[in-house]
Amino acid sequence: MPASPLAPLAAARTARAARTAESPKAPKVSKALKVVKVVKVAKVAKVVKVVKGGAAASTARGAAKAAGPKAPPTRPAKGSTSPARAGLATLTLSSRNYSSWSLRGWLLARFAGLDFEEVMVPPDDVDARKELLLLAPSILVPCLEHEGAKVWNVMAIGYYLEEVCPGAGLLPAERIARAHCRSVCGEMNSGFANLRSSLPVNLKAHFPGHKIWTGAKPDIERIVEIWRDCLARYGGPFLFGARRGMADAMFAPVVTRFLTYDVELDRECAAYCKTIMAMPEMREWVAAARLEPDEIDELDMDF
């Protein structure tokens, strides 16, 4: 019987299989890939402090993280001054000496009785510097973060705190007084540009006999008019009566401006300035401002 034409091919396959079985299988060599994790080392740009119910205490930022998982947020009952919190709130601030907006936001949080962590923006932060020099398109500091909400602009912060801390009395209880308070707060929030530019906040400085720029005089007159009206209508010593509130937080930096630049005031308005500066919160803020080492030349000029 003639041999199959496929016999040589079959024999070759058999021989190759036998050789493979006799020799050990060479291990696969995979190309080693070196993975390098790049860690960017950032400049430490924050000073953190915890403020609990109005009393400040130094703390490590990691302590809040070590507290364990957060509870789901709940809305406080009407009349409660202490908000139900999923975790510690944070309030981002800039210069205590120069930033009127940071002072307003901080006072609002303190008046509300909110426990919060202060996060200080460094003095060399470009965006914060633009805000202090009135060169920014909008003001993003202070910024409050609480229970997933992120709130900037002091008016928004004030309304948010009134909502979560309804018993704190940031706004008057009576409807007409509350509408009046919102109006004067809004006027302070968006107006008085000449006052801001010609009399910048500087808590460390004092300029006796300072000559007030003509453009700022109408702003001063309007502010004095607001103060006189509120003090006469609601009886003082604060703008809306016996209890400090949102309006006092909004106008507190103006009080410091009037004192820094020796603005002449009538007896009632001068007494209101003393009332504001005597508040424990204002004393604490001013004392901390005097310890700040940084200076901004454009805001620290010799008038």
Backbone bond lengths (Angstrom), bond angles and torsions (degrees), N, CA, C in turn:
res aa  C-N    CA-C-N  psi(-1)  N-CA   C-N-CA  omega(-1)  CA-C   N-CA-C  phi
1 M - - - 1.458 - - 1.524 107.66 -
2 P 1.334 119.17 128.18 1.480 121.16 -177.64 1.521 110.82 -66.61
3 A 1.389 115.48 147.95 1.481 120.19 -179.22 1.522 110.76 -69.68
4 S 1.299 115.54 148.19 1.481 120.47 179.31 1.514 109.51 -69.95
5 P 1.308 115.46 138.41 1.482 117.50 179.32 1.511 111.95 -63.30
6 L 1.354 119.42 -15.66 1.476 121.38 -179.63 1.514 112.23 -91.85
7 A 1.366 116.38 -1.02 1.460 119.32 -176.74 1.521 113.18 -60.93
8 P 1.348 119.59 -45.42 1.488 118.67 179.35 1.522 111.95 -58.93
9 L 1.365 117.87 -38.77 1.468 120.88 -179.19 1.514 110.57 -66.23
10 A 1.371 116.10 -39.94 1.464 119.67 179.47 1.512 110.78 -66.60
11 A 1.339 116.72 -39.35 1.469 120.20 179.73 1.511 111.07 -64.07
12 A 1.333 116.48 -39.02 1.461 120.43 -179.96 1.530 111.24 -64.89
13 R 1.333 115.79 -40.29 1.470 119.72 179.29 1.526 110.42 -64.54
14 T 1.388 115.15 -39.73 1.466 119.37 -179.76 1.516 110.92 -64.34
15 A 1.334 116.34 -41.54 1.469 120.43 -179.20 1.531 110.60 -66.34
16 R 1.346 117.31 -40.11 1.471 121.09 -178.74 1.534 110.17 -66.03
17 A 1.344 116.11 -38.49 1.462 120.29 178.84 1.509 111.36 -64.78
18 A 1.377 115.64 -37.76 1.461 119.79 -180.00 1.521 111.08 -66.46
19 R 1.335 116.93 -40.61 1.472 119.83 179.58 1.537 111.33 -65.41
20 T 1.320 115.21 -38.08 1.474 119.19 -179.51 1.512 111.03 -66.25
21 A 1.341 116.99 -37.65 1.456 121.62 -179.82 1.505 111.83 -67.72
22 E 1.377 116.74 -33.29 1.462 120.59 -176.63 1.526 112.12 -76.98
23 S 1.336 118.39 -33.84 1.473 120.34 -175.75 1.530 110.12 -96.73
24 P 1.343 116.15 140.58 1.483 118.71 179.84 1.529 111.08 -66.27
25 K 1.327 114.27 147.41 1.464 119.39 -177.47 1.528 109.70 -75.69
26 A 1.309 114.51 128.44 1.470 118.90 -179.24 1.528 109.93 -71.27
27 P 1.289 116.65 137.16 1.479 118.55 -179.44 1.515 111.25 -68.91
28 K 1.358 114.33 148.47 1.460 118.43 177.68 1.520 108.68 -74.93
29 V 1.305 115.12 135.82 1.454 120.40 178.46 1.517 107.66 -107.03
30 S 1.310 114.90 112.53 1.463 117.89 179.65 1.514 109.37 -95.83
31 K 1.287 114.62 148.66 1.455 120.20 -179.81 1.530 108.80 -72.51
32 A 1.330 115.99 124.27 1.463 119.54 -178.93 1.521 109.70 -75.79
33 L 1.341 115.45 131.51 1.461 120.37 178.54 1.526 108.29 -109.60
34 K 1.289 116.81 118.62 1.452 120.68 -179.31 1.531 108.49 -87.03
35 V 1.317 115.19 118.82 1.460 119.96 -179.48 1.518 108.26 -99.79
36 V 1.272 116.59 123.99 1.452 121.25 -178.54 1.510 108.86 -113.29
37 K 1.316 117.19 124.01 1.461 121.70 178.00 1.526 107.97 -94.78
38 V 1.304 114.90 121.14 1.451 119.84 -178.63 1.519 108.58 -94.40
39 V 1.299 116.36 123.22 1.449 121.24 179.40 1.514 108.13 -111.04
40 K 1.315 115.49 117.97 1.461 119.56 178.28 1.521 108.60 -82.51
41 V 1.315 116.06 125.15 1.456 120.87 179.30 1.516 107.58 -93.61
42 A 1.324 115.13 111.83 1.456 119.44 -177.23 1.513 109.99 -92.84
43 K 1.319 114.86 151.76 1.455 120.87 175.57 1.525 108.88 -67.86
44 V 1.323 116.26 135.26 1.458 118.77 178.22 1.517 107.48 -65.36
45 A 1.330 115.70 119.60 1.459 119.03 -171.36 1.511 112.51 -124.48
46 K 1.315 117.71 18.64 1.453 118.06 -176.09 1.520 111.22 -138.88
47 V 1.287 116.69 142.01 1.451 122.49 168.28 1.513 105.54 -114.73
48 V 1.308 116.74 124.04 1.456 120.04 -172.79 1.519 110.00 -114.76
49 K 1.301 115.47 136.87 1.459 122.56 179.13 1.517 107.83 -143.91
50 V 1.315 117.13 144.52 1.455 120.58 178.77 1.518 109.35 -101.84
51 V 1.308 116.16 131.62 1.463 122.21 176.00 1.518 106.84 -113.21
52 K 1.311 116.86 115.09 1.465 121.65 -176.75 1.510 108.95 -109.01
53 G 1.317 115.17 111.14 1.451 120.96 175.54 1.510 113.50 54.81
54 G 1.340 116.07 26.59 1.449 119.79 177.88 1.514 113.27 103.42
55 A 1.340 119.88 -10.31 1.455 121.23 177.77 1.518 108.80 -105.89
56 A 1.327 117.05 122.55 1.458 120.75 -176.37 1.517 109.86 -86.51
57 A 1.339 115.14 140.52 1.463 120.72 176.26 1.502 108.38 -145.95
58 S 1.360 117.11 135.79 1.452 120.83 178.66 1.517 109.29 -68.97
59 T 1.326 116.25 144.16 1.462 120.52 -178.59 1.507 110.17 -155.80
60 A 1.328 117.12 162.35 1.456 121.87 173.67 1.511 109.11 -85.13
61 R 1.320 116.38 138.42 1.456 120.49 -178.15 1.517 111.14 -62.77
62 G 1.332 116.64 -31.49 1.460 118.97 -177.45 1.514 113.48 -69.72
63 A 1.323 118.49 -15.28 1.459 120.48 -178.05 1.513 111.68 -62.77
64 A 1.326 116.47 -37.36 1.466 119.24 179.76 1.523 110.82 -66.71
65 K 1.349 115.86 -36.38 1.461 119.30 -179.61 1.519 111.50 -69.62
66 A 1.332 116.03 -29.35 1.463 119.99 -177.67 1.519 112.30 -79.70
67 A 1.313 116.57 -2.88 1.465 119.52 -175.51 1.518 113.34 -74.49
68 G 1.344 116.92 -9.09 1.457 118.89 177.62 1.508 112.27 102.48
69 P 1.325 117.46 -177.93 1.462 121.56 -177.10 1.519 111.74 -64.89
70 K 1.323 115.57 148.53 1.459 121.21 -177.96 1.521 110.96 -82.68
71 A 1.314 114.74 145.46 1.463 120.25 174.74 1.517 108.74 -80.99
72 P 1.335 117.77 153.39 1.454 119.70 179.10 1.511 110.54 -63.08
73 P 1.357 118.77 141.19 1.450 120.98 -177.42 1.521 112.14 -65.25
74 T 1.324 115.54 144.33 1.458 121.13 175.08 1.511 109.12 -130.11
75 R 1.303 116.83 151.02 1.457 121.48 179.98 1.526 108.55 -85.34
76 P 1.350 117.78 133.56 1.458 119.69 -177.93 1.513 111.83 -68.77
77 A 1.303 115.59 154.73 1.460 120.06 176.64 1.515 109.90 -71.26
78 K 1.303 116.29 149.59 1.454 121.26 178.85 1.524 108.99 -59.32
79 G 1.327 115.61 130.27 1.455 119.90 179.38 1.514 112.95 99.38
80 S 1.327 117.21 -9.66 1.455 119.85 178.73 1.515 109.89 -81.71
81 T 1.332 117.95 135.25 1.460 121.27 178.35 1.511 111.51 -95.31
82 S 1.315 117.51 -9.02 1.453 120.90 -178.85 1.515 109.27 -111.65
83 P 1.358 118.16 112.77 1.449 120.26 -175.39 1.516 112.36 -70.10
84 A 1.328 116.24 144.70 1.463 120.50 172.38 1.511 107.49 -74.47
85 R 1.330 117.33 124.39 1.455 120.36 -171.95 1.510 111.43 -120.08
86 A 1.313 116.43 140.70 1.453 120.31 172.11 1.515 109.48 -78.16
87 G 1.314 117.98 -27.82 1.447 122.97 -179.39 1.516 108.16 -168.63
88 L 1.306 115.77 172.56 1.449 120.36 -177.44 1.523 110.67 -64.36
89 A 1.328 115.93 131.88 1.462 120.76 176.84 1.525 109.51 -72.71
90 T 1.321 116.44 156.56 1.462 121.10 173.49 1.518 108.95 -122.98
91 L 1.324 115.13 141.05 1.459 121.81 178.09 1.516 108.09 -125.70
92 T 1.326 115.74 113.17 1.458 121.34 179.92 1.522 109.25 -84.95
93 L 1.335 115.93 129.26 1.457 122.72 -175.96 1.516 109.93 -130.25
94 S 1.337 116.15 160.53 1.460 119.49 171.45 1.525 108.72 -115.27
95 S 1.299 119.86 -145.16 1.460 122.68 -171.82 1.528 113.00 -59.37
96 R 1.317 115.59 131.13 1.461 119.68 174.28 1.529 111.28 -72.97
97 N 1.308 116.57 -31.84 1.459 119.49 -177.18 1.521 112.89 -74.89
98 Y 1.326 117.29 -34.73 1.455 120.61 -171.91 1.530 115.62 -111.98
99 S 1.315 118.30 -21.62 1.467 119.77 -169.95 1.523 112.47 -91.74
100 S 1.333 116.13 107.18 1.467 120.76 175.83 1.523 110.93 -68.35
101 W 1.336 116.87 -35.75 1.465 120.56 -177.56 1.520 111.16 -68.67
102 S 1.333 117.10 -39.67 1.462 119.44 177.41 1.522 110.93 -62.96
103 L 1.326 116.93 -40.91 1.458 120.66 178.03 1.523 110.67 -60.81
104 R 1.326 117.45 -43.90 1.465 120.42 179.77 1.529 111.56 -61.60
105 G 1.334 116.45 -48.64 1.458 119.55 -178.77 1.514 112.18 -62.85
106 W 1.332 116.16 -39.67 1.465 121.14 -179.36 1.519 110.49 -66.36
107 L 1.333 117.24 -44.00 1.463 120.21 178.38 1.521 111.56 -62.28
108 L 1.324 117.16 -41.26 1.461 120.37 179.00 1.526 110.99 -60.03
109 A 1.337 116.32 -44.14 1.471 119.58 179.63 1.521 110.96 -66.21
110 R 1.326 117.14 -37.62 1.466 120.07 178.60 1.522 111.13 -69.42
111 F 1.326 116.97 -43.79 1.468 119.96 178.88 1.538 110.90 -61.31
112 A 1.340 115.75 -33.90 1.466 120.26 -179.27 1.524 112.47 -74.72
113 G 1.334 117.67 -14.30 1.460 121.07 -177.99 1.513 113.11 76.47
114 L 1.323 116.88 22.30 1.469 121.30 -177.85 1.522 110.99 -78.65
115 D 1.336 116.62 133.78 1.460 120.76 169.30 1.520 107.63 -77.65
116 F 1.315 117.30 125.91 1.461 118.70 -179.00 1.522 111.01 -149.69
117 E 1.304 113.47 161.75 1.450 122.84 179.21 1.521 107.69 -106.09
118 E 1.316 117.22 126.25 1.455 120.90 177.21 1.528 109.90 -82.69
119 V 1.307 116.34 132.29 1.463 122.03 173.55 1.520 106.62 -121.52
120 M 1.327 116.48 112.09 1.456 121.08 -175.33 1.530 110.95 -92.01
121 V 1.316 115.72 125.30 1.467 121.15 174.38 1.524 107.57 -74.26
122 P 1.329 118.94 134.97 1.472 120.55 -177.50 1.524 111.63 -67.20
123 P 1.326 117.74 153.46 1.461 121.09 -176.86 1.517 114.18 -64.19
124 D 1.348 117.16 -22.27 1.468 118.64 -179.39 1.528 112.51 -92.57
125 D 1.331 117.33 8.72 1.463 120.22 176.61 1.524 109.18 -67.29
126 V 1.323 116.43 124.43 1.464 121.45 -172.97 1.525 111.63 -62.50
127 D 1.329 117.06 -46.99 1.468 120.32 -176.90 1.522 111.70 -65.54
128 A 1.334 116.63 -41.82 1.463 120.11 179.53 1.526 110.54 -63.89
129 R 1.322 115.89 -38.69 1.470 119.99 179.47 1.529 110.98 -63.90
130 K 1.332 116.33 -40.24 1.467 120.09 177.84 1.522 110.83 -61.70
131 E 1.335 116.55 -40.14 1.460 119.75 179.49 1.526 110.87 -64.66
132 L 1.332 116.75 -41.98 1.458 120.05 -179.88 1.522 111.68 -65.22
133 L 1.327 116.58 -33.07 1.464 121.33 -179.00 1.520 112.51 -91.07
134 L 1.332 116.82 9.87 1.473 122.84 178.90 1.526 111.75 60.04
135 L 1.329 116.42 34.36 1.458 121.52 179.94 1.522 112.51 -108.19
136 A 1.311 117.48 -2.67 1.466 121.56 -178.42 1.530 110.10 -89.79
137 P 1.341 117.42 147.17 1.471 119.78 179.03 1.518 112.94 -65.71
138 S 1.337 117.80 -26.41 1.461 121.86 177.35 1.522 108.69 -154.54
139 I 1.317 115.56 167.28 1.462 121.52 -177.06 1.530 108.81 -103.17
140 L 1.326 116.87 116.14 1.463 121.95 -178.02 1.521 112.98 -107.52
141 V 1.323 117.23 -5.21 1.465 122.60 176.00 1.524 106.68 -124.48
142 P 1.330 117.75 127.14 1.459 129.12 14.02 1.521 112.75 -77.80
143 C 1.337 113.72 160.77 1.463 121.19 177.42 1.529 107.79 -139.70
144 L 1.320 115.26 125.88 1.462 121.44 -179.75 1.520 109.80 -104.03
145 E 1.338 116.49 130.20 1.461 121.81 173.97 1.528 107.66 -118.78
146 H 1.350 114.86 125.42 1.461 120.00 -174.06 1.520 109.86 -156.41
147 E 1.329 116.10 123.32 1.467 122.40 177.27 1.527 112.66 51.24
148 G 1.311 116.68 41.67 1.465 121.07 178.09 1.510 113.99 87.25
149 A 1.331 117.93 -10.67 1.475 121.03 178.40 1.520 109.55 -90.29
150 K 1.318 115.56 139.85 1.458 121.96 175.12 1.522 107.13 -121.60
151 V 1.331 116.18 116.21 1.459 121.12 -171.28 1.521 110.00 -126.82
152 W 1.330 116.93 123.92 1.461 121.12 172.86 1.525 107.76 -122.19
153 N 1.332 115.89 173.31 1.461 124.10 -170.98 1.527 107.84 74.90
154 V 1.332 116.42 122.30 1.466 119.78 -171.70 1.526 112.92 -63.00
155 M 1.319 117.66 -31.13 1.460 118.54 177.35 1.524 110.63 -65.13
156 A 1.331 116.13 -43.69 1.464 120.14 177.82 1.525 110.50 -63.46
157 I 1.338 116.53 -40.10 1.466 120.39 177.57 1.530 110.15 -62.42
158 G 1.322 116.93 -43.22 1.453 120.58 179.53 1.515 112.81 -61.73
159 Y 1.334 116.78 -44.92 1.466 120.32 179.62 1.525 111.20 -67.90
160 Y 1.336 116.66 -36.17 1.464 119.34 177.79 1.526 110.43 -64.92
161 L 1.332 116.89 -44.08 1.462 120.14 179.78 1.520 111.57 -66.05
162 E 1.315 117.33 -35.37 1.461 120.37 175.67 1.523 110.63 -62.45
163 E 1.329 116.60 -33.59 1.459 121.00 -179.98 1.524 112.03 -73.76
164 V 1.346 117.39 -44.42 1.468 119.35 -176.19 1.524 112.79 -87.49
165 C 1.322 117.36 -16.82 1.465 121.98 176.86 1.526 108.74 -126.17
166 P 1.321 118.07 64.52 1.469 120.49 -170.23 1.521 114.42 -64.67
167 G 1.315 117.88 -21.20 1.459 119.60 -179.92 1.508 114.49 -88.34
168 A 1.324 117.12 0.31 1.465 120.09 -176.89 1.519 112.63 -75.48
169 G 1.334 117.56 -18.77 1.453 120.47 176.72 1.508 114.65 73.65
170 L 1.334 117.52 31.56 1.468 119.02 177.54 1.525 111.27 -63.11
171 L 1.324 116.69 -34.67 1.457 122.46 174.56 1.523 109.03 -112.05
172 P 1.328 117.94 149.48 1.470 119.76 177.64 1.523 111.40 -61.50
173 A 1.305 116.34 152.56 1.471 121.14 -178.98 1.522 111.96 -74.79
174 E 1.332 116.85 -33.73 1.460 121.09 -175.78 1.521 110.84 -77.68
175 R 1.318 117.00 137.91 1.468 122.54 -170.65 1.528 113.56 -57.90
176 I 1.315 117.90 -47.68 1.468 120.38 -176.18 1.529 110.68 -69.72
177 A 1.318 116.69 -41.00 1.460 120.27 177.09 1.526 110.65 -64.35
178 R 1.335 116.23 -38.00 1.459 120.18 178.95 1.523 111.22 -64.19
179 A 1.335 116.34 -40.87 1.465 120.02 177.39 1.526 110.64 -65.42
180 H 1.311 116.62 -39.60 1.467 121.28 177.60 1.527 110.57 -62.72
181 C 1.329 116.47 -44.26 1.468 121.31 179.86 1.520 110.91 -61.66
182 R 1.322 116.31 -44.72 1.466 119.48 178.20 1.532 110.98 -59.77
183 S 1.318 116.30 -38.14 1.460 120.13 -177.21 1.528 111.75 -67.14
184 V 1.333 117.49 -47.32 1.464 118.84 -177.78 1.528 110.96 -70.94
185 C 1.338 117.11 -31.97 1.466 120.35 175.71 1.523 110.34 -65.81
186 G 1.329 116.10 -43.15 1.458 119.90 178.06 1.513 111.89 -63.43
187 E 1.334 116.66 -37.97 1.465 120.66 178.04 1.526 110.39 -63.29
188 M 1.317 116.65 -42.50 1.464 120.14 177.98 1.522 111.56 -67.36
189 N 1.319 116.14 -36.62 1.468 120.58 -177.83 1.523 112.28 -65.81
190 S 1.320 117.08 -36.47 1.473 119.54 -171.60 1.522 114.40 -112.72
191 G 1.332 117.62 -10.11 1.456 119.50 -173.58 1.519 114.35 -110.40
192 F 1.338 114.44 -166.63 1.461 123.78 173.39 1.537 113.27 61.35
193 A 1.318 115.83 43.62 1.472 120.53 -178.15 1.520 112.04 -63.95
194 N 1.325 117.62 -37.47 1.471 119.92 -179.43 1.520 111.60 -66.21
195 L 1.316 116.38 -38.29 1.467 119.94 176.77 1.524 110.44 -62.69
196 R 1.331 116.95 -44.29 1.463 121.17 -178.51 1.525 111.66 -60.97
197 S 1.332 116.26 -43.11 1.464 119.70 -174.84 1.528 112.91 -78.17
198 S 1.338 117.15 -33.38 1.468 118.76 -175.64 1.526 113.05 -92.06
199 L 1.337 117.18 -22.22 1.466 120.99 179.28 1.528 109.46 -128.70
200 P 1.341 117.65 69.75 1.472 119.55 -178.20 1.523 111.33 -65.61
201 V 1.323 115.08 148.62 1.463 120.08 178.49 1.525 110.01 -63.32
202 N 1.314 116.05 130.84 1.465 122.18 176.31 1.533 106.79 -154.58
203 L 1.320 116.28 93.65 1.456 120.99 -172.47 1.520 113.09 -70.68
204 K 1.319 117.60 -23.26 1.464 120.02 -179.60 1.526 112.72 -80.05
205 A 1.312 116.62 -20.07 1.456 120.21 -171.39 1.519 112.98 -97.10
206 H 1.326 115.11 162.14 1.465 122.15 171.83 1.523 107.83 -150.69
207 F 1.332 116.10 128.59 1.458 121.41 -177.61 1.524 109.06 -123.08
208 P 1.332 117.23 85.78 1.470 120.22 -178.76 1.530 110.80 -61.92
209 G 1.329 114.97 139.67 1.448 119.98 177.69 1.511 114.45 66.13
210 H 1.322 116.50 23.26 1.471 119.74 -177.91 1.531 110.88 -62.04
211 K 1.319 116.61 133.80 1.458 121.18 178.87 1.527 109.32 -82.09
212 I 1.321 116.03 119.76 1.464 121.25 -176.63 1.521 109.54 -78.98
213 W 1.326 115.61 129.03 1.465 121.95 176.84 1.525 109.49 -61.05
214 T 1.331 115.06 139.94 1.467 120.14 -176.31 1.519 112.55 -55.78
215 G 1.329 117.37 -37.86 1.465 120.60 -178.31 1.506 113.54 -64.71
216 A 1.339 117.49 -23.93 1.462 120.69 -178.33 1.524 112.47 -86.45
217 K 1.329 117.99 -18.04 1.461 120.97 -175.34 1.526 113.27 -60.83
218 P 1.345 119.80 -44.05 1.474 118.20 177.59 1.529 112.68 -61.42
219 D 1.331 117.34 -34.83 1.464 120.48 176.99 1.533 110.52 -63.75
220 I 1.332 115.99 -45.00 1.465 120.10 179.63 1.524 110.63 -62.94
221 E 1.320 115.97 -42.86 1.471 119.79 179.80 1.527 111.54 -62.06
222 R 1.335 116.58 -40.23 1.468 119.55 179.62 1.529 111.15 -67.73
223 I 1.322 117.41 -40.29 1.467 120.67 179.12 1.523 110.05 -64.35
224 V 1.318 117.01 -43.92 1.458 120.86 177.96 1.534 110.28 -61.16
225 E 1.325 116.76 -38.50 1.462 120.92 177.22 1.528 111.30 -61.97
226 I 1.323 116.67 -43.63 1.476 121.13 177.82 1.522 109.92 -61.03
227 W 1.321 117.09 -47.51 1.459 120.83 -178.18 1.528 111.41 -61.31
228 R 1.322 116.20 -48.32 1.467 119.65 -179.03 1.529 110.99 -58.64
229 D 1.314 115.92 -44.92 1.462 120.47 -178.29 1.523 110.73 -62.27
230 C 1.329 116.87 -48.04 1.470 120.47 -178.06 1.520 111.36 -65.37
231 L 1.329 117.78 -43.87 1.466 121.03 -178.66 1.525 111.35 -64.57
232 A 1.332 116.48 -38.75 1.468 120.09 179.32 1.522 111.09 -72.32
233 R 1.341 117.04 -39.05 1.459 121.01 -174.45 1.528 112.25 -75.19
234 Y 1.339 116.95 -38.31 1.469 120.01 -173.09 1.527 113.14 -109.77
235 G 1.314 117.22 -1.57 1.464 120.34 170.19 1.510 116.89 86.81
236 G 1.343 119.42 -1.48 1.455 121.74 177.60 1.529 112.43 64.23
237 P 1.319 119.16 -172.75 1.465 125.74 0.63 1.522 114.04 -76.67
238 F 1.365 115.96 -12.80 1.460 119.98 175.65 1.522 108.74 -95.03
239 L 1.309 117.50 172.71 1.463 119.96 -171.80 1.523 112.98 -63.59
240 F 1.337 117.10 -32.08 1.466 119.28 -179.61 1.526 111.57 -119.60
241 G 1.325 114.50 40.09 1.452 118.96 172.83 1.519 113.93 111.85
242 A 1.323 114.56 -151.71 1.462 121.31 -172.72 1.523 113.05 -76.19
243 R 1.328 117.08 -15.55 1.462 120.61 -174.64 1.532 110.40 -112.20
244 R 1.297 115.61 130.01 1.478 119.22 177.73 1.517 109.13 -67.88
245 G 1.321 115.45 151.99 1.453 118.26 -176.85 1.512 112.36 -157.04
246 M 1.325 115.00 -158.29 1.456 121.15 -174.14 1.531 111.96 -59.99
247 A 1.317 117.23 -41.53 1.460 120.05 -178.37 1.531 111.29 -61.92
248 D 1.315 117.27 -39.09 1.465 120.52 179.97 1.529 111.05 -67.78
249 A 1.330 116.62 -36.84 1.464 119.89 175.77 1.529 110.92 -65.51
250 M 1.324 116.78 -38.74 1.458 120.63 -178.91 1.525 112.13 -68.16
251 F 1.338 117.16 -36.38 1.465 120.13 -176.12 1.530 113.45 -95.38
252 A 1.329 118.21 -5.61 1.467 120.40 -179.43 1.533 112.89 -57.03
253 P 1.348 119.99 -43.20 1.467 118.20 177.55 1.528 113.46 -63.42
254 V 1.334 116.96 -28.45 1.464 120.00 176.39 1.521 109.79 -66.65
255 V 1.326 116.73 -38.90 1.458 120.76 175.66 1.523 110.09 -55.97
256 T 1.329 116.83 -45.88 1.473 119.46 -179.75 1.523 111.03 -65.55
257 R 1.313 117.81 -36.28 1.468 120.32 176.66 1.534 110.96 -61.59
258 F 1.325 115.95 -46.20 1.458 120.01 -178.84 1.526 111.14 -60.60
259 L 1.331 116.87 -36.97 1.462 120.64 179.56 1.528 111.38 -75.00
260 T 1.327 116.87 -41.13 1.468 120.36 -179.52 1.522 111.57 -61.59
261 Y 1.338 116.51 -41.94 1.463 120.54 -174.08 1.528 113.05 -103.26
262 D 1.337 115.97 14.40 1.459 121.77 171.66 1.531 112.21 56.32
263 V 1.332 115.50 46.12 1.466 120.66 179.13 1.529 108.87 -73.80
264 E 1.306 115.93 129.50 1.461 120.63 -178.15 1.531 109.89 -76.13
265 L 1.345 115.97 130.01 1.463 121.84 -177.24 1.519 110.33 -130.65
266 D 1.337 115.63 157.35 1.463 119.27 174.43 1.529 109.85 -74.50
267 R 1.330 116.07 174.79 1.462 120.64 -173.46 1.522 112.22 -61.74
268 E 1.343 117.64 -42.85 1.465 120.94 -177.46 1.528 111.66 -64.16
269 C 1.316 115.78 -44.67 1.475 119.30 -178.77 1.522 111.42 -71.36
270 A 1.330 116.96 -35.95 1.462 120.15 176.25 1.533 110.54 -63.85
271 A 1.342 116.14 -38.23 1.463 119.85 178.00 1.530 110.62 -66.27
272 Y 1.336 116.63 -37.79 1.466 119.93 177.71 1.533 110.16 -63.41
273 C 1.329 116.77 -41.26 1.467 119.98 177.57 1.525 110.88 -59.23
274 K 1.337 117.16 -42.17 1.464 120.30 178.72 1.526 111.09 -64.39
275 T 1.332 115.99 -37.79 1.474 120.11 178.17 1.522 111.17 -61.36
276 I 1.327 115.68 -44.73 1.470 119.74 -179.33 1.526 110.95 -66.27
277 M 1.317 117.31 -45.88 1.462 120.19 -177.06 1.527 112.08 -69.26
278 A 1.337 117.57 -20.05 1.461 120.86 179.60 1.528 112.82 -83.90
279 M 1.336 117.91 -10.24 1.465 119.49 179.27 1.530 109.73 -62.16
280 P 1.339 118.34 138.54 1.463 120.27 179.15 1.533 112.71 -55.32
281 E 1.331 116.38 -36.63 1.474 119.71 -179.48 1.534 111.02 -65.05
282 M 1.332 116.41 -40.62 1.462 118.83 179.09 1.527 111.28 -67.94
283 R 1.310 116.28 -38.86 1.462 119.03 177.71 1.526 111.16 -62.55
284 E 1.315 115.48 -40.93 1.467 119.72 178.72 1.527 111.17 -64.57
285 W 1.333 116.40 -43.94 1.467 120.49 -178.93 1.532 111.07 -64.46
286 V 1.324 117.33 -45.78 1.467 121.64 -178.46 1.528 110.71 -64.17
287 A 1.335 116.85 -41.78 1.470 120.04 178.85 1.526 110.84 -60.72
288 A 1.335 116.26 -41.16 1.473 119.65 178.32 1.530 110.74 -68.59
289 A 1.337 116.94 -36.23 1.470 120.37 179.46 1.517 111.15 -63.11
290 R 1.306 116.86 -37.91 1.472 120.00 -178.84 1.524 112.33 -68.21
291 L 1.328 116.97 -19.21 1.464 120.82 179.46 1.517 112.78 -89.98
292 E 1.320 117.27 -8.66 1.465 119.33 -179.65 1.525 110.40 -66.94
293 P 1.332 116.87 128.26 1.471 118.93 -177.88 1.522 113.84 -81.32
294 D 1.330 116.11 -21.09 1.456 119.05 -172.80 1.528 111.53 -77.32
295 E 1.324 114.82 147.87 1.446 121.31 174.50 1.518 108.93 -132.57
296 I 1.308 115.43 142.30 1.459 121.29 176.15 1.522 106.57 -111.39
297 D 1.318 116.12 109.28 1.464 121.14 -171.54 1.521 112.43 -54.61
298 E 1.335 115.82 -40.27 1.463 119.30 -176.45 1.537 111.63 -65.20
299 L 1.340 117.57 -24.18 1.455 121.65 -179.79 1.530 112.05 -104.09
300 D 1.325 117.36 0.14 1.445 121.39 -175.43 1.524 110.71 -122.16
301 M 1.324 114.93 31.04 1.467 120.30 -177.65 1.527 110.53 -70.53
302 D 1.311 114.73 156.57 1.458 120.93 178.49 1.521 107.91 -90.38
303 F 1.333 116.43 101.77 1.465 120.34 -176.38 1.537 110.68 -71.98
